[in-house]
Amino acid sequence: LCVARASTDIMNNMLQLFRGILFNNVPKALPIAPPSNHPLSFLGGMILMAVPKKRTSYSRSRLRNTHKQLKNIHNMEPCPKCRTMKLRHHICMSCVKAGTFAQL
């Protein structure tokens, strides 16, 4: 019984020592709500996010998104064997499926 009591006392002392070493240098948590004299203190700690003042008009959003338009394909040419359109410097896939493609 004395050994058990001594071991618990040692454990408690060690815990207090480690708590002092580990947690003395840790800064306290910052308050979420602004101080009472802050102009936004009536919000009670809500997080404010940026919101646009006005809706973006249709034409302005279209002007901003002009780079998203579809581009014309300029690297297409007809296959010399079957005359279907293929990418330049590539094998014609319809000839590959038919098994009649020529080596480049």
N, C-alpha and C positions, 0 to 999 in steps of 0.2 A: 504493500500500500504506500509506503514512503517512497519507494523507487518510482512508482507511477506518478505520485504527486511531484516529485523532483523533475521528472521528465516533462511533465506538462508545464511546470514553471520555466524550465529551460526553453521549451518551445515558444511560450508566450514572450519571453525576453528576446528570443531570436526574431520573432515576428515583429516586435516593436522596433528592434534595431533595423531590420530590413525596410520596414515602412518609413522609418526616418531617413534612411539612405535613399530609397527610391523616390519617395513622394515629396520630400522637402523642396526640391528644386523645380518641381512641376508648377507652371503658372496656373493660376485659377482660371476657370472658364469665363469667357467674356459674356456679358449679358446680351441677350438677343434683342431686347427692346432698347430703343434709344433713350438717353437720359430725359428726365421730366421737363427740362428747359429746352429741349430740342424742338424745332418747328414741326417735325413729323411725329411727335410723341403721341398724338391722338390716334395713330394707326395701331398702336399696341404691338409693335414688333413684326408687322407683316412685311414681306419682302416685296419691294417695288421693282417692276420690270419696265423696260422701254416699250412704249406703245406709240404707233404712228398717230399724228394729229388728225390726218385726213385719209380717206380711202384713196388708194392709187387708181387713177383713171384707166380706162381700157386702153386708150392710145399710149399713155405713158408706160404702162406695163408691156405693151407690144413693142414699143421702142427699146425698152431695156432688154427684151428677149429676142432681138433680131438675130443674134448669133446662134440661136437654137433651130433655125429654119433648115429645111432639107436642102442639100447641095446637089447640083447636077453631076452625073457620072461622066467623066471625060475619058476614062481608060477602057472603054469597051470597043470591041471590033468584031466583025463577023469571022467565024471559023472558016478557014480556006477550004475545008473538006465538006462540011455539012451546012454551012452558011448560017448557023445559029449564033446569037451574040454570046461572046465570052470575054473574060477579062484579058487585057493585053498581057503577054508574056506568061500566060497560064494555059493549061491543057483544057480543051473543050470537054465538059462533063457529059454532054450527050454522046460524043464519040467514045468516051471512056465506057459509058454504059452499054453502047453497042459493040464495043471491043474493036473498033476500027481506028483508034487514034494513032497518029504517027509520032515517033520520038522527036523531041526538039533538038 
